[in-house]
């Protein structure tokens, strides 16, 4: 069984921009820059034969390359904030790609939700902070709403494995797939 997901990697120049945003936020725990990515579909723990079906489906996926841009900072969890992220500017091609990727996963027998997809790059994940840190973090997030980086060309996607660690998961690119 391999814990896996399908995602878009980010070019190195965006890593520096995202790292700068991280440094401006009092994040209790930060994602390492080499782990920045935009998840299209989380697959969970899957046996090899299912991942082979996903692989074959992704190889057959065709879509023209497109561009994306990072914009703004937000979080998941509301009053129990647990994750802070950089947003992605609205993109119809991204939404189409995510829907196609979800279809590939569903055909392989994996329940993947497409509705409610919020494209983002995780900057930090952590247990809900204490009230004083939460207030500072929320204020810093508001101050970063004008953040923007890119655009960058999206020319490929990847199938990744995820390995849990105490300080956050480690990701390995298993295979990449060219668009177009």
C-alpha contacts under 8 A as a table, 3 or more apart, distances in Angstrom:
res1	aa1	res2	aa2	distance
1	X	45	X	5.58
1	X	46	X	4.95
1	X	47	X	4.37
1	X	48	X	6.58
2	X	44	X	7.67
2	X	45	X	5.05
2	X	46	X	5.23
2	X	47	X	6.31
2	X	48	X	7.32
2	X	161	X	6.50
2	X	162	X	7.64
3	X	43	X	7.04
3	X	44	X	4.90
3	X	45	X	3.97
3	X	46	X	6.22
3	X	161	X	5.69
3	X	162	X	5.37
3	X	163	X	7.08
4	X	42	X	6.59
4	X	43	X	5.36
4	X	44	X	5.54
4	X	45	X	6.45
4	X	46	X	7.32
4	X	159	X	7.14
4	X	160	X	5.44
4	X	161	X	4.32
4	X	162	X	5.50
5	X	39	X	6.97
5	X	40	X	7.60
5	X	41	X	5.68
5	X	42	X	4.33
5	X	43	X	5.00
5	X	44	X	7.00
5	X	159	X	5.97
5	X	160	X	5.36
5	X	161	X	6.61
5	X	162	X	7.58
6	X	39	X	6.02
6	X	40	X	5.51
6	X	41	X	5.21
6	X	42	X	6.46
6	X	43	X	7.52
6	X	101	X	7.72
6	X	157	X	7.16
6	X	158	X	5.64
6	X	159	X	4.62
6	X	160	X	6.07
7	X	37	X	6.36
7	X	38	X	5.33
7	X	39	X	4.18
7	X	40	X	5.00
7	X	41	X	6.95
7	X	157	X	5.78
7	X	158	X	5.43
7	X	159	X	6.61
7	X	160	X	7.30
8	X	37	X	5.68
8	X	38	X	5.06
8	X	39	X	6.47
8	X	40	X	7.28
8	X	154	X	7.67
8	X	156	X	7.02
8	X	157	X	4.77
8	X	158	X	6.17
9	X	36	X	7.05
9	X	37	X	4.79
9	X	38	X	6.59
9	X	157	X	6.91
9	X	158	X	7.29
10	X	14	X	6.53
10	X	15	X	7.22
10	X	36	X	6.73
10	X	37	X	5.91
10	X	38	X	7.81
11	X	14	X	5.68
11	X	15	X	6.94
11	X	152	X	7.53
12	X	15	X	5.10
12	X	16	X	7.03
13	X	16	X	5.61
13	X	17	X	6.88
14	X	17	X	5.03
14	X	18	X	6.10
14	X	149	X	6.85
14	X	150	X	7.17
15	X	18	X	5.18
15	X	19	X	5.96
15	X	33	X	5.62
15	X	34	X	7.57
15	X	36	X	7.21
16	X	19	X	5.02
16	X	20	X	6.22
16	X	33	X	7.87
17	X	20	X	5.22
17	X	21	X	6.52
17	X	149	X	6.88
18	X	21	X	5.05
18	X	22	X	6.22
18	X	33	X	7.72
18	X	86	X	7.77
18	X	123	X	7.50
19	X	22	X	4.95
19	X	23	X	6.29
19	X	33	X	6.62
20	X	23	X	5.13
20	X	24	X	6.52
21	X	24	X	5.15
21	X	25	X	6.62
21	X	144	X	7.46
21	X	147	X	7.93
22	X	25	X	5.29
22	X	26	X	7.83
22	X	27	X	7.15
22	X	30	X	7.15
22	X	123	X	6.36
22	X	124	X	7.89
23	X	26	X	7.32
24	X	140	X	7.08
25	X	137	X	6.21
25	X	140	X	5.61
25	X	141	X	6.88
26	X	133	X	7.50
26	X	136	X	7.10
26	X	137	X	5.64
26	X	140	X	7.52
27	X	30	X	6.26
27	X	124	X	6.34
27	X	137	X	6.98
28	X	124	X	7.59
28	X	125	X	7.91
28	X	126	X	6.47
28	X	129	X	7.51
29	X	124	X	5.50
29	X	125	X	6.07
29	X	126	X	5.95
30	X	123	X	5.93
30	X	124	X	4.24
30	X	125	X	6.75
31	X	35	X	6.54
31	X	36	X	7.09
31	X	122	X	6.97
31	X	123	X	5.35
31	X	124	X	5.14
31	X	125	X	7.31
31	X	168	X	7.49
32	X	35	X	5.41
32	X	36	X	7.00
33	X	36	X	5.38
35	X	170	X	7.32
35	X	171	X	6.59
36	X	121	X	6.28
36	X	122	X	6.80
36	X	123	X	7.59
37	X	121	X	5.70
37	X	122	X	7.55
38	X	119	X	6.66
38	X	120	X	5.80
38	X	121	X	5.20
38	X	122	X	7.94
39	X	42	X	6.96
39	X	119	X	7.38
39	X	120	X	7.59
39	X	121	X	7.79
40	X	98	X	5.32
40	X	101	X	6.97
40	X	102	X	7.71
40	X	119	X	7.71
41	X	98	X	7.28
41	X	101	X	6.89
41	X	102	X	6.22
41	X	105	X	7.95
41	X	112	X	6.68
41	X	113	X	7.97
42	X	112	X	7.13
43	X	46	X	7.12
43	X	105	X	7.38
43	X	110	X	6.67
43	X	111	X	7.95
43	X	112	X	7.09
46	X	50	X	6.25
46	X	51	X	6.52
47	X	50	X	5.57
47	X	51	X	6.52
48	X	51	X	5.06
48	X	52	X	6.09
49	X	52	X	4.99
49	X	53	X	6.48
50	X	53	X	5.09
50	X	54	X	6.36
50	X	108	X	5.95
50	X	109	X	7.46
51	X	54	X	4.89
51	X	55	X	6.00
51	X	108	X	7.87
52	X	55	X	4.92
52	X	56	X	6.22
53	X	56	X	5.14
53	X	57	X	6.18
53	X	108	X	5.55
54	X	57	X	5.04
54	X	58	X	6.11
54	X	104	X	6.13
54	X	105	X	5.94
54	X	108	X	5.93
55	X	58	X	5.17
55	X	59	X	6.16
55	X	159	X	7.77
56	X	59	X	5.09
56	X	60	X	6.43
57	X	60	X	5.23
57	X	61	X	6.35
57	X	104	X	5.42
58	X	61	X	5.01
58	X	101	X	7.28
58	X	104	X	6.80
58	X	177	X	6.86
59	X	177	X	6.35
61	X	100	X	7.58
61	X	179	X	7.64
62	X	179	X	5.96
62	X	180	X	5.60
63	X	97	X	7.41
63	X	179	X	5.46
63	X	180	X	5.02
64	X	155	X	7.95
64	X	179	X	5.79
64	X	180	X	4.31
65	X	153	X	7.01
65	X	154	X	5.56
65	X	155	X	4.91
65	X	156	X	7.75
65	X	179	X	5.66
65	X	180	X	5.96
66	X	93	X	6.78
66	X	153	X	5.80
66	X	154	X	5.33
66	X	155	X	7.05
67	X	151	X	6.04
67	X	152	X	5.36
67	X	153	X	4.36
67	X	154	X	5.49
68	X	88	X	7.01
68	X	89	X	6.88
68	X	91	X	7.12
68	X	94	X	7.98
68	X	150	X	6.98
68	X	151	X	5.26
68	X	152	X	5.58
68	X	153	X	6.60
68	X	154	X	6.97
69	X	88	X	5.80
69	X	89	X	5.53
69	X	148	X	7.11
69	X	149	X	5.93
69	X	150	X	4.76
69	X	151	X	4.41
69	X	152	X	6.52
70	X	86	X	6.57
70	X	87	X	5.62
70	X	88	X	4.52
70	X	89	X	5.94
70	X	147	X	7.66
70	X	148	X	5.27
70	X	149	X	5.05
70	X	150	X	6.28
70	X	151	X	7.45
71	X	86	X	6.48
71	X	87	X	5.08
71	X	88	X	5.46
71	X	89	X	5.68
71	X	145	X	7.58
71	X	146	X	7.15
71	X	147	X	5.47
71	X	148	X	4.33
71	X	149	X	6.68
72	X	86	X	5.76
72	X	87	X	5.42
72	X	88	X	7.80
72	X	144	X	6.38
72	X	145	X	4.34
72	X	146	X	5.68
72	X	147	X	4.88
72	X	148	X	6.41
73	X	84	X	7.24
73	X	85	X	5.66
73	X	86	X	4.48
73	X	87	X	5.90
73	X	141	X	5.86
73	X	142	X	7.57
73	X	144	X	6.00
73	X	145	X	5.50
73	X	147	X	7.07
74	X	84	X	5.77
74	X	85	X	5.46
74	X	86	X	6.43
74	X	87	X	7.08
74	X	141	X	6.41
74	X	145	X	7.95
75	X	78	X	7.29
75	X	81	X	6.60
75	X	82	X	7.44
75	X	83	X	5.40
75	X	84	X	4.15
75	X	85	X	5.68
76	X	81	X	5.79
76	X	82	X	6.16
76	X	83	X	5.27
76	X	84	X	6.55
77	X	80	X	4.90
77	X	81	X	4.09
77	X	82	X	5.54
77	X	83	X	7.00
78	X	81	X	5.13
80	X	128	X	5.21
80	X	129	X	7.81
81	X	84	X	7.77
81	X	127	X	7.76
81	X	128	X	5.35
81	X	129	X	7.35
81	X	134	X	7.63
82	X	125	X	5.64
82	X	126	X	5.19
82	X	127	X	5.48
82	X	128	X	5.23
82	X	129	X	7.85
83	X	122	X	7.07
83	X	123	X	7.61
83	X	124	X	5.66
83	X	125	X	4.33
83	X	126	X	6.40
84	X	122	X	6.07
84	X	123	X	5.59
84	X	124	X	5.29
84	X	125	X	6.54
85	X	120	X	5.99
85	X	121	X	5.35
85	X	122	X	4.30
85	X	123	X	4.97
85	X	124	X	6.98
86	X	120	X	5.62
86	X	121	X	5.23
86	X	122	X	6.53
86	X	123	X	6.84
87	X	119	X	6.50
87	X	120	X	4.63
87	X	121	X	6.58
88	X	91	X	7.97
88	X	119	X	5.83
88	X	120	X	5.72
88	X	121	X	7.92
91	X	94	X	5.27
91	X	95	X	6.45
92	X	95	X	5.11
92	X	96	X	6.23
93	X	96	X	5.06
93	X	97	X	6.11
94	X	97	X	5.05
94	X	98	X	6.11
95	X	98	X	5.11
95	X	99	X	6.21
96	X	99	X	5.13
96	X	100	X	6.24
97	X	100	X	5.10
97	X	101	X	6.14
98	X	101	X	5.06
98	X	102	X	6.11
98	X	114	X	7.34
99	X	102	X	5.06
99	X	103	X	6.23
99	X	114	X	6.17
100	X	103	X	5.04
100	X	104	X	6.35
101	X	104	X	5.08
101	X	105	X	6.42
102	X	105	X	5.11
102	X	106	X	6.17
102	X	112	X	5.88
102	X	113	X	7.11
102	X	114	X	6.36
103	X	106	X	5.03
103	X	107	X	6.09
104	X	107	X	5.24
104	X	108	X	6.43
105	X	108	X	5.09
105	X	109	X	6.51
105	X	110	X	5.27
105	X	111	X	7.23
105	X	112	X	6.69
106	X	109	X	4.99
106	X	110	X	4.84
106	X	111	X	5.69
106	X	112	X	6.39
107	X	110	X	7.29
113	X	116	X	7.79
113	X	117	X	7.83
114	X	117	X	5.77
122	X	125	X	7.46
126	X	129	X	7.63
128	X	134	X	7.82
129	X	133	X	5.95
129	X	134	X	5.46
130	X	133	X	5.48
130	X	134	X	5.98
131	X	134	X	4.94
131	X	135	X	6.14
132	X	135	X	5.26
132	X	136	X	6.43
133	X	136	X	5.06
133	X	137	X	5.97
134	X	137	X	5.03
134	X	138	X	6.04
135	X	138	X	5.20
135	X	139	X	6.22
136	X	139	X	5.19
136	X	140	X	6.16
137	X	140	X	5.07
137	X	141	X	6.12
138	X	141	X	5.05
138	X	142	X	6.32
139	X	142	X	5.16
139	X	143	X	6.34
140	X	143	X	4.98
140	X	144	X	6.40
141	X	144	X	5.11
141	X	145	X	6.60
142	X	145	X	5.40
143	X	146	X	7.44
144	X	147	X	5.43
154	X	157	X	7.90
154	X	179	X	7.98
155	X	178	X	5.89
155	X	179	X	5.25
155	X	180	X	7.58
156	X	176	X	6.59
156	X	177	X	5.31
156	X	178	X	4.22
156	X	179	X	5.17
157	X	176	X	5.66
157	X	177	X	5.38
157	X	178	X	6.68
157	X	179	X	7.53
158	X	173	X	6.51
158	X	174	X	7.29
158	X	175	X	5.69
158	X	176	X	4.17
158	X	177	X	6.02
159	X	173	X	6.11
159	X	174	X	5.55
159	X	175	X	5.39
159	X	176	X	6.32
160	X	171	X	6.40
160	X	172	X	5.47
160	X	173	X	4.46
160	X	174	X	5.24
160	X	175	X	7.24
161	X	171	X	5.64
161	X	172	X	5.23
161	X	173	X	6.49
161	X	174	X	6.55
162	X	169	X	6.22
162	X	170	X	5.79
162	X	171	X	4.69
162	X	172	X	6.65
163	X	169	X	5.36
163	X	170	X	5.16
163	X	171	X	6.35
164	X	168	X	6.38
164	X	169	X	4.29
164	X	170	X	6.42
165	X	168	X	5.15
165	X	169	X	5.10
165	X	170	X	6.90
166	X	169	X	7.67
173	X	176	X	7.31
